[in-house]
Amino acid sequence: MSGWRGRTADVALVLAVALVAVVGLVVQSRGIDTAAEWAALLAVLLSSGALYVRRRHPVPVGVVALAAVGAYGALLHRPGPIMLVFVVALYTVVDEGHLAVAIGLGLASVIAFAVADSYDRSPNTMNGATLLHAGWLVAVIVGVTRNRRAYLAEARARAVVAEQRMEEEARRRATEERLRIARELHDVLGHHLSLINVQASAALHRPDPVRSEQALTAIKQTSKETLSELRATLGALRQDPAVGPVPGLNRLGELVRTAARPELEIRTEVAETRSLPPEVDLAVYRIVQEALTNVARHARATAAVVRVRPDHDDVLVEVEDDGTGQPGAPGSGILGMRERARALGGSLTTGSQPDGGFRVRARLPMRPGPAPVGEQR
C-alpha cells in the first residue's frame, strides 16, 4: 500500500513539474515555433520524466537534469523554468546523502545559468539573477543537509532507546526466569529435604530399632520421590514432555501422606473443583507443599488441615495447623508462595490464628491473569 502511494506521489510530482516548466517555456518563448524551442521542450519533458526514478537513481537523475539545463540555455540563450526540474533533482541528491555530488552539480548549474543569462546582457551589466540563483541553491543544499542530519540524529536516538528497551526487557525476562527456576527448585528440594531431615532427627534422638527402620524407609521413599519430582521439574523448565506431567491436585493425597508423621496428623478437605489450568494446578500443589514443609519444620504441631474449594471464579487453598512454634520473619518459602499467587493474579495471606496455630490462605483465579496493580505484598 505504501509503495502504491509512493508511486502515485512520484507521478503527481512529475506531472506538476512538467506542467510548470512547459507553461513557463511557452510564456517565455511566446509560443513554440522554432526548432530550438521544440528541442528545449523535449529537454523539459525528458528531464521531468527522469524525476520519476530520482529516489532509486538520485545522482544519474541529477546529471540528466543538469544536462537538460545546459541544453536549454544553449538552445534558447537564456535560463528558464527548467531550473525547477534541476532543483527537485538536486534536493533528492542531497536528501539521499550525496552532499559532495550535490555541491558539484550546484556549482555546474550556476555556471550554466550564468552562461545562458549572459547572452542578453552587456559586459557592464551586473548578473544579479545568477547570484540570486546561486544563493537559492546554497539555501536548498544547506537546508536539506541540516534536516537530514537532524533526522539521522533522531533516528539514531530512537534506535538507541529501542535497543536499551530490548536489553531491559531481556534482563527482566532473564530475572523472572531465574526466579521461576529458583522457586521451583526451592519448593521441590525444600519440602523433601525437610522431611528427610525430620525423619533422620527422629531416628537419631530415639535409638529404637523399629523407629530407626521406619525412619530409614521413609528417608529412602522420600529421596526417591525427590529425585523423581526433581526430574519432572527440570523437564518442565526445559519444556520436555517426555519426563511426565507436573504435579497438581491429583497428587495432593500422595503429598499429604509423605508429609504426615506419627506425631502429626494431616487431614484434607478437598471440594469438587472443575479442571484447573496447568499453571493454577501446579501453584495449588506447590503452595500446599511449602505450607506443609513449614508445618513440619517450625510449627511443633500435632494436627494440620488442608482445604481446597472453589469460590465463584477462584479456587481457595488453606493450610492450618495447631502448632505452638512462633513464626519468624517471612522466609523464601512464604515469599515464593506469595510470588506464585501474584504471578497468576491471585493473593496469599499468612498469619497466626486467634486460637493458636498458623494459617496459610491463598486465592487463585481459575483463569489466571496479571497481578493486580497496587496489591500489598
N, C-alpha and C positions, 0 to 999 in steps of 0.2 A: 504493500500500500504506500509506504514512504517512497519507494523507488518510482512508483507511478506519479506521485505528487512532484518528485524532483524533476522527472522528465517533462511534466506539464509546465513547471516553472521555467525550465530551460527554453522550451518552445515559446512561451509567452515573452521571455526576455529577448530572444532572437527577433521575434516579430516586432516588438516595441522599438528596439534599437534600429532595426532595418527601416521601420516606418519613419522614425525621426530623421535618420540620415538621408533617406531618399527624398523626403519632403524638403529637407534643408538644401539638398543638391538642386532640386527643381527650382526652389525660390532663389537660390544663389545664382543659378545659371539662366534664370528666366526661361525655363523650358529646356528640353534635351533635344538638341538639333544636330550638333556636330559629332563626328566620330570620337573625338576626345571626351565629350560629355557622356556618350554611350559607354565608352571604356571605363570612365570614372564610376558610372552607375554599376557596371559589372564588378568593379573592385569593392564597392559598397556592399553589394549583395553577397559576394563570396566571403568577405571578411565577417559580415554579420552572421552568415550561416555557420562559420567556423566557431562562433561563440557557443554553439550547442555542445561541443566537446571540450569546452575550456577547463572543466574540472578534472577530466581524465588526462588531458594533454595541455597543461597551462602554458608551458614555455613555447611549444610549437605554435599554439594559437596566438600568443603574444608576438612572435616573429611574423606570422601572417598578417596580423593587424598592423604592425609597424610597416611592413612592405606595402600594404594597401594605402596607408597614409602617405608614404613616399610616392607611390604611383599616382595617387590622387593629386598631390601637389605638382608633380611633373606634368601631368596631363592638362590641368586647368590653371596652373601657375598661381595658385593661391591655396591656402589651407581651407578646410571646410568642415562640415558636420560629421565627416567620417572619423574625426577625432573622438567622438563618443564611443565608437567601436573600440578604439585603442584604449580608452580609459577603462572600459569594462574588462578588457583583456588584461591590462596592467594590474587592476585591482585583484583579479584572480591569481596572477603570478605572485603578488605579494602575500595574499591570503594563504596560498599553498606553501609559503615558506621560502620561496626563491628570491630573497631580497637582493642579492648581487645581480642576478639577471634582470630584476625589475629596474634597478638603478641604471644598468646599461641600456635597456630599452627606453627608459625615460630620457636619458641624455640623447640617444639617437633620434627620438621623436622631436625633441626640442630643436635639434639641428635641421631635421626635415621640415619642421614648421617654419623655422627662420628662413630657410632657403625658399620655400614656397611663398612666404609673405614678402620676401624681398623683391619679387618680380614687379610689384606695383608700387614700390617705394623708391624715392630718390636716395642717393648716398647720404644726404644730410638729414634725413628723417629718422627720428628715433623709433626703433622697432619695439614699441610698448606691448603689442599683442604677444610677441614672443616671450617677453619677460613675464607677462601675466600667465601664459600657458605653462612656463617653467615653474612658476610659483604654485600653480594649481596642481601640477603633477607631484611636486615635492610634498604638498599638503596631503595628497592621496597616499603617497608611499609612507610618510611618517604616521599618518593617522591609522592606516591599516596595520602597520607594524606594531604600533602601541596596542591596538585592540587585540592583535594576535598574541602578543606577549602576555597581556592580561588574561586572555582566555587560556593560554597554556599554563600560566601560573595557577589559575583557578582549577584547571583540570588536574594538575599535579597535586594541589592541596586536597582535592576531593579523593584522588587515588590514595594519598597517604592516610586520610581519615578512614576510607573504606578498608585499607589494609590493617589499620590499627583495630578497627571494629572486628575484622575477621580474626585477628590474633587474640583479642579479648574473648571473643566467642569460643575460640578453640581452647583457650585456657580455662574458661568457665566449664565447658563440656568435659575437659580432662579432669578438672577438680571434682565435678559431680560424679564422674565415672570412678575416680579413686574412692570417693566417699561411699559410693554404692558397693564397690568391691569390699571395702573395709567393713561396712555394715553387715554384709552377707557373711563374711568370714568370722566376724565377731560373734554373730548370732549362732553360727554353726559350732565353732570351736568353743566359745564361751560356755554354752549350755552343756555340752557333753563333757568337756574337761572339768567343769564344776562338779558334775555328777561323779566323775571318776575320783576327783579329789575327796568328795564327801565319803564315798564308799571306802577309799583307801584309809581315810582317817578313822572311820568306824572300825575297820579291821585292826588298825594299829592300837587303838585305845581299848579295844575289847578282844584280848587274845583268846578268843574262843574258836576252836577248830571249825565248828559248824558255821558260825558267823563269818569267819575268815573265808571259808569256801564260798558262801553266798556272796560275799563282797567281791571275791576274785571272779566269780561267774558274772556278776553284774558289771564289773570292770571290763571283762572280755566282751560281753554283749554290747556295752556302751561304746567301746573303742571300735568295734566292728561297724556299728551304726554311724559312728563319727566318720570313719573312712568312706562309707557308702554315701552319706549325705554330703561330705566334702567333695567327692567326685561329682555328685549331681549339681552342687552349687557351682563348681568351676565350669562344668559343662554348660550350665545355664548362662554364666557370664560370657562364655565363648559362643553362646548360641548354638551349641552342639546338641541336636535332638537325640543322638544315639545313647546318651547317658541316662535317659528316662525323664519322666516329668518331675517338676519341682514339687515340694511338699505343700499340702493345703489342709483343708478341713477333713479330708479323707484320712489323714494320718494323725488327727488330733488324739484319738484313743491311744495309739502307739506312743505318742509323745507323753501323755499323762502316765501311762504305765511305766515308762522309763524313768520319769522324774519322781514317781512315788517311792517311799521307803517305809519300813516297818513303823517308824515313829511319825510319819507324815502321810495322812490320808488326803487324797485329792479326788474331788467329786466334779463331774461335768454335767452341765445343763445346756444342752445344745438344742435350740428350737429349729424346726424345719425352715430351711432357708433356700431360696431359689439359687440356681447355679451362679457362682460368683465369677467375675473376670479373673484371669490367672494372677494378675498383679495384686488384686484385693485378697484373693485366696491365700497367696503367699504371705501377705502382710499380716493377716489374721494368725496364721501359723507362727510367724516369727515373733509377733507381739506376745502371744501366749507362751512361746518357748522362752523368751527373755524374762517374762514375768515369773515363770516357774523357776528359772535359774536364780533369780534374786530371792525367791522364797527359800530355796534350798541353801543358799549361801549366807543370807543375812537375817532371815525372819525369826529363826528359832520357833517355827510354827509347828502345830500338830495337825492342822487341817487347812485345806485350801479348796476353793471352788472356782471353776472355770465356767463362765456363762457366755454363750454366743447366741444372739437372737436378732431377727430383722426388726427394723423400726422405720416404717414407711420406705423411703428410698435409701436408707442407710443400714449398715449392719453394726450392732453394738457388741463389743468384746470387753468382758470384765474378768479380772482375776483378783480374788480377795483371799486373805489369809488371816489367821488369828494369832499371828506371831507377836512377840514382845520385844523383838530387836528394834532399836532405834535407827531409822534410815538416815544415812548421811547426806552429803550434797549429791545432787544428781550426777551419776557417772555416765560413761559412754553408752551403757546399756539403755538407760532411760532416754538419753538424748537420741540414740539410734531409733528407739521406738517412736519418739515424737517426730523424727525426720521422716520415718516411713509413713506415718499418718498424714503429715503435711504434704508429702510428695503426691499423695492421692487426693488432696483436697479435703482431708479429714482433720481430726483433732485428737489429742491424747492428754489426759489429766492423771496425776498420781497424788497420793497423799494418805495420811493416817486416817483411820475411821474413828468416829466418836466412841465406839465400844471397844476399841483396841484393834490391832491388826493394820494391815496396809492394803490399799486397793489401787489397781491399775485399770483405767477405763478409757477405751478407745471408740471413737465413732468414725466409721469409714463409709464413704459413699459407694453404693453398688455400681455406679457409673463414675469412675474416678475422673477427677478434673484437676485444674491447677489449684495450688494452695491459696486460700482466701487472703486477700490483702488486709494487712493490719492485724492479723491474728497474733495473740500474745504467745510468746514462746516460753 
